Amino acid sequence: MEDKIILITGANGQLGQELLRASENVKNLQMIFSDVEQLDITNNRQVREVITDLKPFAVVNCAAYTAVDKAESEPALATLINVAGAGSLAAACAINDSLLIHISTDYVFGGNGNTPYTEGEPVDPNGVYAISKAYGEQAVISSGADYVIIRTSWLYSVFGHNFVKTMLRLGKEREELKVVNDQIGSPTNARDLSMAIIKILLHPASEQPIREIVHYANEGVVSWFDFAVEIMSFAKLNCNVLPIPTSEYPLPAPRPAYSVLDTAKIRSTFGIEIPAWKESLHKCLEELNRLNQEKN
């Protein structure tokens, strides 16, 4: 049986790099990695030509504008990448009978709930970034392509810039740190998400016509404060973390107060097991520590 060709966009991001690492141990998938230098998803002609030439089994869209606060002052760019870019990929996938796996976010929900969001609940985005991601989902849905939209939350990894690495740096620099305790969600290790994506690509369900939205986040519910405390504790950093309300840490873009995602559907549809957030965090911290020791 020939390997399935899989095109990855946004390969230099956290999730793209985790997929690259995971691909080394995967059979039956020929994964081709691209970032903006190789494939600019906002260039409609280039997207159409590349996908028509490759005719991939699937495209995994990890490319996105993710600077939540900066988006407030760059709405055109956020919309170009997150809406037009997603739509361009989806249209090319529709023409070439390729499956599109598109990564979305918990930010599409307003964050006013108190029970985990299921896939069928109406979106209510606040802020430029959130609105652009919600419209990006609609661009994919209306394209005519087969798709799996994966909403995820609080993504971190040993790669790139993220909350975990910021806390480790600040924990070494400061004796005290204030972190909000009234925003509730689920941290997600990008390594776990990359493995889930590979399972979806290899699952029989992806061979059939499919148009689904699913949620993926590590198991468990915490605040950013809880998350920071666990990072400091496991890393043995003598930094006192103090809880504060969001009102004491104003930012340009609004954040969801509650954005816990219900993950039952991705488990049942694709047979995916999801690790607990603390277990996955510890593995990431151990790897970051090992990488730091090797560097020194």
C-alpha positions as CSV (number, residue, x, y, z in Angstrom):
1,M,0.0,0.0,0.0
2,E,1.3,3.4,-0.9
3,D,2.0,5.9,1.8
4,K,-0.6,8.7,2.3
5,I,0.9,12.1,1.4
6,I,0.2,14.6,4.2
7,L,1.0,18.3,3.7
8,I,1.6,20.2,6.9
9,T,1.4,24.0,6.9
10,G,2.9,26.2,9.7
11,A,5.6,23.7,10.2
12,N,7.8,26.0,12.3
13,G,5.2,26.5,15.0
14,Q,4.8,24.5,18.2
15,L,2.4,21.9,16.7
16,G,4.2,21.8,13.4
17,Q,7.5,21.0,15.1
18,E,5.8,18.3,17.3
19,L,4.3,16.7,14.1
20,L,7.8,16.7,12.5
21,R,9.2,14.9,15.5
22,A,6.3,12.5,15.7
23,S,6.6,11.7,11.9
24,E,9.9,10.0,12.4
25,N,8.2,7.0,14.0
26,V,5.1,6.8,11.8
27,K,4.6,4.4,9.0
28,N,2.2,4.7,6.0
29,L,2.3,8.5,6.1
30,Q,4.6,10.6,3.9
31,M,4.6,14.0,5.7
32,I,5.7,17.1,3.8
33,F,6.4,20.1,6.0
34,S,6.0,23.7,4.9
35,D,6.0,27.1,6.4
36,V,5.4,30.5,4.9
37,E,8.7,30.4,3.0
38,Q,7.6,27.3,1.1
39,L,3.8,27.8,1.1
40,D,2.1,31.1,2.0
41,I,-1.5,30.1,2.7
42,T,-2.7,33.6,2.0
43,N,-1.4,33.2,-1.7
44,N,-4.5,31.6,-3.2
45,R,-2.7,30.8,-6.5
46,Q,0.3,29.2,-4.8
47,V,-2.0,27.2,-2.5
48,R,-4.0,25.8,-5.4
49,E,-0.9,25.0,-7.4
50,V,0.9,23.2,-4.6
51,I,-2.1,21.1,-3.5
52,T,-3.1,20.3,-7.1
53,D,0.5,19.2,-7.8
54,L,0.8,17.1,-4.6
55,K,-2.7,15.8,-4.5
56,P,-2.3,14.9,-0.8
57,F,-4.5,12.6,1.1
58,A,-4.8,15.4,3.7
59,V,-3.6,18.9,4.6
60,V,-3.0,19.7,8.3
61,N,-3.3,23.4,8.7
62,C,-1.1,24.5,11.7
63,A,-0.5,27.9,10.2
64,A,-2.3,30.7,12.0
65,Y,-2.0,34.2,13.4
66,T,-1.9,33.5,17.1
67,A,-0.7,36.8,18.7
68,V,-3.9,37.4,20.6
69,D,-3.2,40.9,21.8
70,K,-1.3,42.1,18.7
71,A,-4.3,41.1,16.6
72,E,-6.3,44.0,18.1
73,S,-4.0,46.4,16.3
74,E,-3.5,44.1,13.2
75,P,-7.1,43.0,12.4
76,A,-6.4,42.9,8.6
77,L,-3.4,40.6,8.9
78,A,-5.2,38.3,11.5
79,T,-8.2,38.0,9.2
80,L,-6.0,37.4,6.1
81,I,-4.2,34.5,7.7
82,N,-6.9,33.0,9.9
83,V,-9.9,33.4,7.5
84,A,-8.7,33.9,3.9
85,G,-5.8,31.5,4.4
86,A,-8.0,28.8,5.9
87,G,-10.5,29.3,3.2
88,S,-7.9,29.1,0.4
89,L,-6.6,25.7,1.8
90,A,-10.1,24.4,2.1
91,A,-11.1,25.4,-1.4
92,A,-8.0,23.7,-2.8
93,C,-8.7,20.6,-0.7
94,A,-12.3,20.5,-2.1
95,I,-11.1,20.6,-5.7
96,N,-8.5,17.8,-5.1
97,D,-10.5,15.5,-2.8
98,S,-8.1,16.1,0.1
99,L,-9.1,16.0,3.7
100,L,-8.4,19.2,5.7
101,I,-7.5,19.0,9.3
102,H,-7.7,22.5,10.6
103,I,-6.6,23.7,14.0
104,S,-8.9,26.1,15.8
105,T,-9.3,27.3,19.4
106,D,-11.3,27.5,22.6
107,Y,-11.4,31.3,22.0
108,V,-14.3,30.8,19.6
109,F,-16.5,30.5,22.7
110,G,-17.5,33.5,24.8
111,G,-16.3,31.9,28.0
112,N,-19.4,32.7,30.0
113,G,-20.3,29.1,30.6
114,N,-19.6,26.8,33.6
115,T,-19.8,23.4,32.0
116,P,-17.4,22.0,29.3
117,Y,-18.3,23.2,25.8
118,T,-19.5,20.6,23.3
119,E,-18.9,20.9,19.6
120,G,-22.5,21.8,18.8
121,E,-22.7,24.8,21.1
122,P,-22.9,28.2,19.4
123,V,-19.7,30.2,19.1
124,D,-19.6,33.6,20.6
125,P,-16.1,35.0,20.0
126,N,-14.7,38.2,21.6
127,G,-11.8,40.1,20.2
128,V,-10.1,40.2,16.8
129,Y,-8.2,36.9,17.2
130,A,-11.2,34.9,18.4
131,I,-13.5,36.4,15.7
132,S,-10.9,35.6,13.0
133,K,-10.7,31.9,14.1
134,A,-14.5,31.6,14.2
135,Y,-14.8,32.9,10.7
136,G,-11.9,30.6,9.7
137,E,-14.0,27.7,10.8
138,Q,-16.9,28.9,8.7
139,A,-14.6,29.3,5.7
140,V,-13.6,25.6,6.0
141,I,-17.2,24.4,6.6
142,S,-18.6,26.3,3.6
143,S,-15.8,25.2,1.2
144,G,-17.2,21.9,0.2
145,A,-14.1,20.1,1.5
146,D,-14.0,17.1,3.8
147,Y,-12.6,18.4,7.1
148,V,-11.9,17.7,10.7
149,I,-11.7,21.0,12.7
150,I,-9.9,20.5,16.0
151,R,-10.4,23.1,18.7
152,T,-7.8,23.1,21.3
153,S,-6.7,25.2,24.3
154,W,-3.7,26.6,26.2
155,L,-1.2,25.0,23.9
156,Y,2.4,24.6,25.0
157,S,5.5,22.6,24.0
158,V,9.2,22.4,24.3
159,F,9.2,24.4,21.0
160,G,8.4,28.0,20.5
161,H,7.1,30.6,22.9
162,N,4.4,29.6,25.4
163,F,3.2,30.0,28.9
164,V,5.2,27.1,30.4
165,K,8.5,28.5,29.1
166,T,7.6,32.0,30.2
167,M,6.9,30.8,33.7
168,L,10.2,28.9,33.9
169,R,12.1,32.0,32.8
170,L,10.2,34.4,35.2
171,G,10.5,31.8,38.0
172,K,14.3,32.0,37.8
173,E,14.3,35.8,37.5
174,R,11.8,36.8,40.2
175,E,10.9,36.0,43.8
176,E,7.3,36.7,43.3
177,L,4.8,36.5,40.4
178,K,1.1,37.4,40.0
179,V,-1.0,35.2,37.8
180,V,-4.8,35.3,37.1
181,N,-6.9,32.8,38.9
182,D,-10.3,33.5,37.4
183,Q,-9.7,32.2,33.9
184,I,-10.4,28.4,33.8
185,G,-9.4,26.0,31.1
186,S,-7.3,22.9,30.2
187,P,-3.6,23.1,29.2
188,T,-2.7,21.1,26.1
189,N,0.7,19.6,25.4
190,A,1.3,20.0,21.6
191,R,3.1,16.7,21.6
192,D,-0.1,14.9,22.7
193,L,-2.2,16.8,20.1
194,S,0.3,15.9,17.4
195,M,-0.1,12.2,18.2
196,A,-3.9,12.6,18.1
197,I,-3.7,14.2,14.7
198,I,-1.6,11.2,13.4
199,K,-4.2,8.8,14.9
200,I,-6.9,10.7,13.0
201,L,-5.0,10.5,9.7
202,L,-4.5,6.7,10.2
203,H,-8.1,6.0,11.4
204,P,-10.6,4.3,9.0
205,A,-13.0,7.2,9.6
206,S,-10.7,9.6,7.8
207,E,-11.0,7.4,4.7
208,Q,-14.7,8.1,4.4
209,P,-16.4,11.4,3.6
210,I,-16.1,13.3,6.9
211,R,-17.1,16.8,8.1
212,E,-16.6,17.1,11.8
213,I,-15.6,19.5,14.5
214,V,-13.9,17.9,17.5
215,H,-12.3,19.1,20.7
216,Y,-8.9,18.2,22.1
217,A,-7.3,19.3,25.3
218,N,-5.5,17.4,28.1
219,E,-7.7,16.0,30.9
220,G,-8.4,18.2,33.9
221,V,-9.5,21.7,34.7
222,V,-7.3,24.4,36.2
223,S,-6.8,28.2,36.3
224,W,-3.7,29.9,34.9
225,F,-2.7,30.4,38.6
226,D,-2.9,26.6,39.3
227,F,-1.0,25.9,36.1
228,A,1.8,28.3,37.1
229,V,2.0,26.9,40.7
230,E,2.5,23.4,39.3
231,I,5.2,24.6,36.9
232,M,7.1,26.2,39.7
233,S,6.7,23.3,42.1
234,F,7.8,20.6,39.6
235,A,10.7,22.7,38.4
236,K,11.7,23.4,42.1
237,L,11.8,27.2,41.6
238,N,11.6,29.4,44.7
239,C,9.1,31.9,43.2
240,N,6.0,32.7,45.1
241,V,3.0,32.7,42.8
242,L,0.1,35.0,43.9
243,P,-3.4,34.8,42.6
244,I,-5.0,37.9,41.1
245,P,-8.3,38.6,39.2
246,T,-8.2,39.4,35.5
247,S,-9.2,43.0,36.3
248,E,-5.8,43.5,37.9
249,Y,-4.0,42.4,34.7
250,P,-5.7,44.1,31.8
251,L,-4.7,43.2,28.3
252,P,-5.7,44.5,24.8
253,A,-7.7,41.4,23.9
254,P,-10.4,39.8,26.1
255,R,-9.8,36.3,27.4
256,P,-12.5,33.6,28.0
257,A,-13.2,33.3,31.7
258,Y,-14.2,29.6,31.2
259,S,-13.1,27.7,28.1
260,V,-13.1,24.0,29.1
261,L,-13.7,21.8,26.1
262,D,-15.7,18.6,26.2
263,T,-13.5,15.9,24.5
264,A,-15.9,13.0,24.4
265,K,-16.5,13.2,20.6
266,I,-12.8,12.9,19.6
267,R,-12.4,9.9,21.9
268,S,-15.5,8.0,20.5
269,T,-15.0,9.0,16.9
270,F,-11.3,8.2,16.6
271,G,-10.5,6.0,19.6
272,I,-8.2,8.6,21.1
273,E,-7.0,8.4,24.7
274,I,-6.2,11.8,26.3
275,P,-3.6,12.1,29.1
276,A,-4.1,14.2,32.2
277,W,-2.7,17.7,32.0
278,K,-0.4,17.3,35.0
279,E,1.2,14.1,33.6
280,S,1.8,15.8,30.2
281,L,3.2,19.0,31.8
282,H,5.7,16.9,33.8
283,K,6.9,15.2,30.7
284,C,7.4,18.5,29.0
285,L,9.2,20.0,32.0
286,E,11.5,17.0,32.2
287,E,12.4,17.3,28.5
288,L,13.0,21.1,28.8
289,N,15.3,20.4,31.8
290,R,17.2,17.8,29.9
291,L,17.6,20.1,26.9
292,N,18.8,22.9,29.1
293,Q,21.4,20.6,30.7
294,E,22.6,19.4,27.3
295,K,23.0,23.1,26.2
296,N,25.1,23.9,29.3
